[in-house]
Amino acid sequence: MTLSRAEITALLEAHGLSPSRALGQNFVADPNTVRRIARLSRVGAGDHVVEIGAGLGSLTLALAETGAAVTAVEVDRYVLPVLRSQVEPLGVRVVEGDALELDWSSVLSATSRWVLVANLPYNVATPLVLDLLDQVPAIERMLVMVQLEAGERLAADVGDPAYGIPSVKVRYWATARVVGKVSPSVFVPRPKVDSALVEIVRREQPATDADPERLFALVRAGFGQRRKMLRRSLAGLVEPAAFEAAGVRPEARAEELSVEDWGRLASA
């Protein structure tokens, strides 16, 4: 069981609700799409899944169908009663809170291994994914639906047009790839852009053992002036001899360096 467009429209009307622009709400209104996401997430009986931005429960219901133990996080206090009525009878645990401010150690205390599966609000998707990679090691894998442009940035590698600071940060902690695209037509309300499904798998260890504060200070400086050669954009941060020691050309630009290159430069 999951929710059709007609059922979502009926639930909104019955409870006097409308999607919140401020919260970036776009409810998935297509059973085939949510079941596709559940299938791509590769979760099932024995897995613990956390969903952020559960809304009216469309994806939540599809995740519950897999047999996984599902925890659904929702910040909208007006939507929460509807969400609870839809998913709690199936054994889903509902948590009220802002995902950017939650005490994740408490929310995820049931086990040490979690999968995040979520249709993330466009306005917070990138900082939320990066914060979870930084601060919540219990989340070992993610399948997130985000705005296509944001998804391409999260999954980008050296040589990709979208490669930037978020890409380097993701690759420091994880591997990432776009595993699908989603049309605007499956949402209520319909957004103006396509969405991407991005799979992120946490590494057992970060990609480099360089000091992360030093590494990302260089990354921010380099991409902050991405058209400049590194010897200019990193002037005052990296000594000329360090480029040779790291095996990095001082004439290179930020988008030409992998996370491993940045790590060697930070350690040189």
Helices and strands as residue ranges (DSSP letters): H 5-14, E 27-28, H 31-41, E 48-52, H 58-65, E 69-74, H 80-87, G 88-90, E 93-96, H 104-107, E 114-119, H 125-135, E 139-147, H 148-155, H 165-173, E 174-182, G 184-186, E 187-188, E 195-202, H 212-224, H 230-233, H 240-246, G 254-256, H 259-267
